[in-house]
Every structure is written in C-alpha cells, then in structure tokens.
Amino acid sequence: MTEAILICAASEQDANLYYATRFWAPDPFVFTQINGRKILIMSDLEVDRAKAESRVDEVLSFSRCQAEAKKKGVAQPGTVEVLDLLFKERGVKTVQVPGNFPVSLADRLRAVGYELVIRKDPFFPERMIKSPEEVEAIRETIHRTEEALKSAIGVIAQAEIRDGELWLRSKPLTSELIRKTLHLSLMGSDCLAKETIVAGGTQACDPHCIGKGTLKANWPIVLDVFPVSMKSRYFADITRTVVKGKPSDKVKTMYRLVREGQEIAFKMLKPGVDGRAVHTAILQHFEKEGFRTGEMNGRMQGFFHGTGHGLGLEIHEAPRVGGVSEILQAGQVVTVEPGLYYLDAGGIRIEDDVLITKTGCESLSTFPKILELE
C-alpha cells in the first residue's frame, strides 16, 4: 500500500514545509511526497516561481488539475478533489500529516476514503541534523546578530548615570531605544528581529519580559536577540548581560556562576549525552553555591528554565536541553543559556549557539562576555 506525506500550509509560517521544498511563500499551498517523490500543487500565481525556485521533483498547476477533475465528472473540484485524483493515480490510501494539519481538510479527506495518520514531531527528524550548508547559514546570522549587539552595548556604555538611571544625550536611555538600535542594525544586514528582550532591573527576573522604560544604573540589563535571516531563513539566538555602573557583589557572583554553568555544558555536550544530565549538572552547581531554585515570595526565582534548545529554521526546535531526557547527536545546533534570577539582584543570562561535533561541541558565537561597562 502506497503512503504519502501531505502538508497544506504557507511556508512563511511552516518550517517543515519550507525545509521540504525550500520554497518561501506567504499563502498556503500543497506539498505531498509519494514514494520519495516531492510534488507541489501551486496556484497560477506561484506555479512558475515554484518551478524556478523550489527543490522538488514536480510542480503541478492547481488550475490544470481542476480541469482534469472536471473532465472526469467533478463539478466543482477543490483541494480535496484534486488530491483525490492525484492519490488515486498513484495508489495512495494512507496519508501522513503533521499535528497542525487543518481539521476541516482532514475531515474531508477521511470522508472520501483516506486514512490520515498524525506523524509525531519532529515531522522530519532529519531536520535536527544540520548540513554544512545549514551550519554556515546559522553562523552567518550569528555574525549579523553579534554586530547588532556590539552597536547596542556600545550605546549603553556611552550612557551617563543620573540619580540611579541611565541617560543619553540629555534623555533617559530606555529599553525601547536599545531594542530599536538592535532592530535597525539587523534590518541593515537583511535580518528580522521581533520581541527582542532588553530587560533591566527586576523586569529581567521574568525571562520572557521584553523590557520597557528607563534603564537603571548598577543593575543587570539582559539583551536577548534572536533574529532570522531573510536570505537563508535560519535563526541565531544570543544573550548577553551587562551593567552600566557598579554591580552588587551578588550580581557579580551570579554572573560568575552563570558563566561556569555554560562551561559545564560546553564540557559535557557531545553525541550520546542526555540533555537532561547537562541541565541537572548546572542546577546542582548553582545549588551547591547557595543559589536555590524555587518559589520565593510568591515568585519563581533561581534557574527555572531549560539550559537550551535546538536552533535552525525555527527559534525553538528539537532537541531540548532541559528537564526532559533527550540524547544528543552530532550535527545538532543547540543554544546554551543558563540563567539566575532573583528579585533583590535582577536577572543574569548568557547564551551562545553551539554545534554538536563528533567529539564534543563547537561554539558558533564568539561575542565577548563582559559584565561591567566602563
């Protein structure tokens, strides 16, 4: 019995579809793979571009498929009728689809006799293992991100301290201004960033708070930048934490421990290692040094997120390096981002992107790690 893979989505939002076709489009289209042969069914608007740009074996015109269906007696052929015609011609009875496959389309395909099987994530397991071409694409996005970070941290370094706040050219220095600096730099190198984190003071104790308002002196400022290249479609993800002024002794200790946590991961990461073991080792190191994780004064504090995640066509993809067991493999690219967060000190996070090699790991990001800005 012939089985098919089927994805119906817009590749602009669906990384699996883009991975399978290398065709970028804002509107939904049909991709199916039958006996290893990749087929696109495209509207007249996109059919010629798909033939020129996609990496598939065959591109079919949706309107021509509709015409064929009408010849066979279908009065108003739509997507299901076109697929039914294609699948019957090629002996398909069972179709594997992703978990986000449209429910209405699934129901209609089942109604005409097809068995739909939800394929577990990752839909394409091979996506986890990056080719040399993919690694270079990620490395290039990282380089652009580091240039943007250099500009933004340079602005913070230029700031003056007035009554415990940072000022730049007679105006308060805000998270919004630093975020704009990062975004403009990235746009200039064909990268797009959204929801970039520039969080100072206690705002940084919520790791996903993007930050707002005037930045404080003497408190950590977390800059977490995760843009996508508009050329390659691959992401980078880098975090640095800086202080303009004099950090407290606790902040200095937290920063040292987070760097040590990264080093623990760098030494442990290699093929065959369980990501959970890496995460546990970092947690234990923090606990040993007196930095406990848990609920305190009604808030989660300490190190309460994962150590890392896969990176590629999505900002968060398999594998995970955290509380769930997952064995790492050569060729995977993961982030390493331990952090510590306490309401009386602020947040500290440092993040780099690494490639799992045959014997260990290689850092793809090289941006300096400096806490105190002069």
C-alpha positions in Angstrom: 0.0 0.0 0.0 1.4 3.4 -1.1 1.7 6.0 1.6 2.0 9.8 1.2 3.2 12.7 3.2 1.0 15.7 3.0 1.4 19.3 4.2 -1.0 22.1 3.3 0.2 25.4 4.7 2.1 28.6 4.0 5.9 28.0 4.1 6.3 31.5 5.5 4.8 30.1 8.8 5.6 26.4 8.5 9.2 25.5 8.9 8.6 21.8 7.9 7.1 22.9 4.6 10.0 25.2 3.8 12.5 22.6 4.8 10.9 20.0 2.4 10.6 22.4 -0.5 12.9 25.4 0.0 10.2 27.5 -1.4 9.1 30.6 0.5 5.5 31.7 0.1 3.1 33.8 2.2 0.0 31.9 1.0 -0.9 28.2 1.6 0.0 25.6 -1.0 0.0 21.8 -1.2 3.1 19.6 -0.8 3.0 15.9 -1.0 5.7 13.2 -1.1 4.8 9.9 -2.7 7.4 7.1 -2.8 10.1 9.7 -2.1 9.0 11.9 -5.0 8.3 15.5 -3.9 5.3 17.2 -5.6 3.9 20.7 -5.3 0.4 21.8 -6.4 0.5 25.6 -6.9 -1.8 28.4 -7.9 -1.3 30.1 -11.2 0.2 33.0 -9.3 3.1 30.9 -7.9 3.5 27.9 -10.3 6.3 29.4 -12.4 8.2 30.7 -9.4 7.9 27.4 -7.7 9.3 25.6 -10.8 12.3 28.0 -10.8 13.0 28.2 -7.0 11.7 25.1 -5.2 13.7 21.9 -4.6 11.1 19.4 -5.6 10.7 16.8 -8.3 7.4 18.0 -9.8 5.3 21.2 -9.8 1.7 20.9 -10.8 -0.7 23.7 -11.7 -3.8 23.7 -9.5 -6.0 25.0 -12.3 -4.9 22.3 -14.7 -5.5 19.7 -12.0 -9.0 21.2 -11.6 -9.6 21.0 -15.3 -8.6 17.3 -15.3 -11.0 16.6 -12.4 -13.8 18.3 -14.4 -13.2 16.1 -17.4 -13.7 13.2 -15.0 -17.1 14.5 -13.9 -16.3 16.5 -10.8 -18.5 19.6 -11.0 -16.6 22.0 -8.6 -13.2 20.5 -7.8 -11.4 21.9 -4.8 -8.2 20.9 -2.9 -9.7 17.5 -1.7 -10.9 16.6 -5.2 -7.5 17.5 -6.8 -5.7 15.4 -4.1 -8.1 12.6 -4.6 -7.3 12.5 -8.3 -3.6 12.6 -7.7 -3.7 9.9 -4.9 -5.8 7.5 -6.9 -3.5 7.8 -9.9 -0.6 6.8 -7.6 -2.3 4.2 -5.4 -2.2 6.2 -2.2 -4.6 5.1 0.6 -2.8 6.3 3.8 -1.6 9.9 4.3 0.8 11.1 7.0 0.2 14.6 8.1 1.6 17.0 10.8 -0.2 17.7 14.1 -1.2 21.2 12.9 -2.9 19.9 9.7 -6.2 21.7 9.0 -9.0 19.8 10.7 -11.6 20.7 8.0 -9.3 19.4 5.3 -8.6 16.2 7.3 -12.3 15.5 7.8 -13.0 15.9 4.1 -10.1 13.6 3.1 -11.3 11.0 5.5 -14.8 11.3 4.1 -13.6 10.3 0.6 -11.8 7.2 2.0 -8.3 8.2 3.1 -6.7 7.1 6.4 -4.8 10.1 7.9 -2.0 9.3 10.4 -0.6 12.1 12.6 3.2 12.0 12.4 4.8 12.8 15.7 7.2 15.8 16.0 9.7 16.3 14.7 7.9 15.7 11.5 11.2 15.5 9.6 13.6 14.0 12.1 16.5 14.8 9.7 15.9 18.5 10.4 17.7 18.1 13.7 21.0 17.2 12.0 22.3 20.3 10.2 24.2 20.0 6.9 27.4 22.0 6.5 25.3 24.5 4.4 22.8 24.9 7.2 25.6 25.4 9.8 27.1 28.1 7.7 23.7 29.8 7.3 23.3 29.8 11.1 26.8 31.1 11.6 26.2 34.0 9.2 23.0 35.0 11.1 25.0 34.8 14.3 27.6 37.1 12.9 25.0 39.7 12.0 23.5 39.4 15.5 26.8 40.0 17.1 27.3 43.1 15.1 24.0 44.4 16.3 24.8 43.5 19.9 28.1 45.4 19.6 26.2 48.5 18.5 23.6 48.3 21.2 26.0 47.6 24.1 28.1 50.5 22.8 25.2 52.8 23.3 24.7 51.6 26.8 28.4 52.1 27.5 28.1 55.8 26.4 25.3 56.5 28.8 25.6 58.8 31.8 24.4 57.9 35.3 21.9 60.4 36.8 20.1 59.6 40.1 20.4 55.8 39.5 19.2 55.9 35.9 20.9 55.8 32.5 20.8 58.9 30.3 22.0 59.5 26.8 22.3 63.0 25.3 20.0 64.6 27.9 17.3 62.0 27.6 16.6 58.8 29.6 18.0 55.7 28.0 15.2 53.2 27.5 14.7 49.6 26.6 12.8 50.7 23.6 15.7 52.8 22.3 18.2 49.9 22.7 15.7 47.5 21.0 15.3 49.9 18.1 19.1 50.1 17.8 19.3 46.3 17.6 16.5 46.1 15.1 17.8 48.8 12.8 21.2 47.2 12.7 19.8 43.8 11.9 17.5 45.2 9.2 20.6 46.7 7.6 22.0 43.2 7.2 18.8 41.6 5.9 17.8 40.1 9.3 14.5 40.5 11.0 14.1 40.5 14.8 10.8 40.5 16.8 10.1 40.7 20.6 13.8 41.3 21.3 14.5 41.4 25.0 16.1 44.4 26.6 15.1 44.0 30.2 16.7 45.7 33.1 16.3 45.6 36.9 13.6 43.3 38.2 12.0 43.1 34.7 14.7 40.7 33.8 13.6 38.3 36.5 10.8 37.3 34.1 13.0 35.7 31.3 10.5 36.5 28.5 9.7 40.0 29.6 10.9 42.2 26.6 11.5 45.2 28.9 10.3 48.7 28.9 11.1 52.1 30.2 14.2 53.8 31.5 17.2 51.5 32.2 18.7 51.6 35.7 22.3 52.0 36.6 24.1 49.4 38.7 21.5 46.7 37.7 21.9 44.0 35.1 20.5 44.5 31.7 19.6 41.4 29.8 19.8 41.6 26.0 18.4 38.5 24.2 18.5 38.8 20.4 17.0 36.0 18.2 16.7 37.3 14.6 16.1 35.3 11.4 18.0 35.9 8.2 15.7 37.0 5.4 18.1 35.4 2.9 18.7 31.9 4.4 15.6 31.8 6.8 17.9 30.5 9.6 17.9 31.9 13.1 20.5 32.9 15.6 19.9 33.3 19.4 22.4 35.2 21.6 22.1 36.7 25.0 24.4 39.0 26.9 24.0 40.7 30.3 25.7 44.0 31.1 25.8 46.5 33.9 26.5 50.2 33.5 27.8 51.3 36.8 28.7 49.2 39.8 27.1 45.8 40.1 26.4 44.4 43.6 28.5 41.5 44.9 25.6 39.2 44.5 25.3 40.2 40.8 29.0 39.6 40.3 28.7 36.1 41.9 25.6 35.3 39.8 27.4 36.3 36.6 30.4 34.1 37.5 28.2 31.1 38.3 26.2 31.5 35.0 29.5 31.6 33.1 30.6 28.5 35.0 27.3 26.9 34.1 27.9 27.5 30.5 31.4 25.9 30.8 29.9 22.8 32.4 27.6 22.5 29.4 30.4 23.0 26.9 32.5 20.2 28.5 29.5 17.8 28.6 27.9 18.4 25.3 28.7 15.6 22.8 27.0 12.8 20.9 25.3 10.3 23.2 24.9 12.6 26.1 21.5 13.1 27.6 20.5 16.8 27.6 18.8 16.3 30.9 22.1 15.3 32.5 23.7 18.6 31.3 20.8 20.6 32.7 20.9 18.8 36.0 24.7 19.3 36.4 24.2 23.1 36.0 21.3 23.2 38.5 23.4 21.2 41.0 26.3 23.6 40.6 24.1 26.6 41.4 22.5 24.8 44.4 26.0 23.9 45.7 27.0 27.5 45.6 23.9 28.6 47.6 21.7 29.7 44.7 18.5 27.8 45.1 15.7 27.4 42.5 12.1 27.5 43.5 9.2 29.7 44.6 10.3 32.6 46.9 8.0 35.4 48.0 5.4 34.3 45.5 7.7 34.3 42.5 9.8 31.6 40.8 13.5 32.5 41.3 16.8 30.9 40.6 17.3 28.8 37.4 13.8 27.8 36.3 14.0 27.4 32.5 15.8 24.9 30.3 19.5 25.1 29.5 19.0 25.2 25.8 17.0 24.2 22.7 17.6 23.3 19.0 18.1 26.2 16.6 17.6 26.3 12.8 14.6 27.3 10.7 12.7 27.9 13.9 13.9 29.7 17.0 12.8 26.8 19.2 13.1 23.3 17.7 14.2 19.9 18.6 16.3 18.8 20.5 15.8 20.3 24.0 18.5 20.5 26.7 16.5 20.6 29.9 14.3 18.6 32.2 13.2 16.0 29.6 15.5 13.2 28.6 16.8 13.6 25.0 20.0 12.1 23.6 22.1 14.5 21.6 23.6 13.7 18.2 26.4 15.0 16.1 25.3 17.8 13.7 22.7 19.3 16.0 22.9 23.0 16.8 21.7 24.0 20.3 21.7 27.0 22.5 23.4 27.1 25.9 21.7 29.7 28.0 21.8 29.1 31.8 20.5 32.0 33.9 19.9 33.1 37.5 17.0 35.4 38.6 16.4 37.0 42.0 14.2 39.9 42.8 16.9 41.5 45.0 19.5 41.4 42.3 17.9 41.2 38.9 18.4 38.6 36.1 21.6 37.2 34.6 21.5 35.1 31.4 24.3 34.3 28.9 23.5 32.4 25.7 25.6 31.0 22.9 24.9 28.7 20.0 26.9 25.6 19.6 27.3 22.8 17.1 27.5 19.2 18.5 30.5 17.7 16.8 31.7 14.0 16.7 33.8 14.5 19.8 32.3 17.4 21.7 30.9 20.8 20.7 32.0 23.9 18.9 30.8 27.4 19.8 29.4 29.2 16.7 29.0 32.5 18.6 32.1 34.4 19.7 30.8 37.7 21.1 32.7 38.8 24.3 31.2 38.2 27.7 31.7 41.3 29.8 29.5 42.3 32.7 30.8 45.8 33.7 30.7 48.5 31.1 33.2 51.4 31.6 
